């Protein structure tokens, strides 16, 4: 069949025209959307209060193996850690309120190999377990991600999982 001499069905012609219009207009539609959200806040850092900054900073650098990064204060009251591209954890020496932290309020980090990370915790004698507090038990979420929980020296909860 010759496409130049074959008549086009009206429905087919309509679909082709609508498709062409969408292809041409899509960049304008998506840029209008991103312009509308151009001032949307993005996550930058989390800050935690530490009663003993050196002890808490040692936990984050040794146990979680986070990299210390420069901070602008040039004092002994702040330690910053890199927790992702452009993301930081600020640990600040302070008169922290005495409180029991609920496990549902936690930081979460992912590791490529959770078993290897648990061996690291075992070597350091760091307590960890599942959501219910069962020691050295790995919990599996409904989506198949494996997770454990531990606490820093100030009682803040941390989840570590193997999410990709």
N, C-alpha and C positions, 0 to 999 in steps of 0.2 A: 504494500500500500504506500502511496505517495503522500507524505504528510502535508504537502502544499496543496494537493487537490482534494484531500479527504475533508469533508465538513466536520467541524468541532461541535460536539454536543454542548448545549448551553450550560449545563451543570459543570462540565469539565472546564469550560472557559471561565466561569465564575470562580472556581477553585483556584485556577492559575492566576487570575487577576488578584484575588485576595492574598495568595501566597506572595506574589511579587510586591504588593503594597506592604505586607508585613516585613519582608526582607529589607525593603528600602527604609521603612520607618523604624525598625527595631533599634538601631543605634540612638535615634533621637528619643525613643521611649525610655530606654534604659538610662540614658544620661539625665533625663528629667527626674527619674527615680533617684539616682545617686545624688543629684543636686539637692533634692528635697531632704536627704539624710546627711548632707555634708557636715553638719555640726553635731552628729550623733556621738555621744561619749564612747570612748574605747577604753578598755582596761589598761592601766598603767602600772600599778603596784598594790601590794597589800602591806600593811604595817602591823607589827606585833609588839606588845610591851614585854620587856624582859626585866625581871628583878635583878638578875646577875648577868650582865651583858656578855662577859667573857665565856661563861658556862653555856649560855644559849647560843652564842655565835659559834662556839666549838661544836655544839650539837649539829647545827645546820651545815657547817663545813665538813665535819668528820662523818656523821651518821648519814646525812642526806647527800653529802658530797657536792654541795652547791659552791659555786665559784664566787668569792668576794669580789665586789666591784667598787669603784671609786664613788664616794659621796661628797657633796659640796660643803659639808659642815666642818670638816677637818677637826673633829673633836673625838672624845672617847665615849660619847653617848649614843652613837649610831654605828651600825654595821649594815651594809647593803649587800644583797646577794642577787645574782642573775638567776631568774627562774624561767627565762624564755627570751626570744628575740624582742628586745625593747621592754621587757617586763622585769620587775624587781620585787624582792621581798625586803622590806625595811624592818630591821630589828632595833628597837629603841629602848635604851635603859630608862627605867622610870619607877615610880611608886605605883606599881600595878595593883589593881584591886584584887583582893583575895576572893577567888571565885572557883567554883567547880565548873569546868567547861563541858558542855554537852557535845557528844560525838557527832551530832547532826550538823554542828558548826565546825567545819574543818577545811584545811587546805588539801589539795590533791595533786599528787605528782604521778607521772607514768614512767615506767622503766621498761626497757626492752625484754628483760628476763627477770621476772619476779622471784623465781627460785634462787637465782644468783644474789639478788638483793637481800633475800631472807638469810642466806648464808653470811652475808656481810653483817647483818644485824645480830646474828647468833655469835659471830666472832667478837662483836663489841658488847655482848650481853645486854642488848636493847630488847625490852619487852615489846611484843606485838601480838596481834590476834585479829579475830573477826569483829564484826559490829557489836556482837553480844558480849565481848570480852573473853572469849575462849582463847587461851594462850596458844600461839603458834598455829592457829587455824586459818586457812585461806578461805575466803568467802567468794562465791561465784554469783555475779549479777545475772539477771534474766537474759542479758545480751551476750553472755559468755565471758565477760571481763572478770578476771581474778583480782581480788583486792584484799589488803590487810590494813590495819590501823595501828598507830602508835602515837605517843604523846611526847612533846618537847619538854624541856625542864620546867617550863612555866605552865604545863598542863594543856597547852593547845593541841588539838587533835590533828593528825595528818593521815590522810589516806595515801597509800601507794598501790598503784594497779598496773596492769599490763595492757591497757588500752592502746590501740595503734592510732 
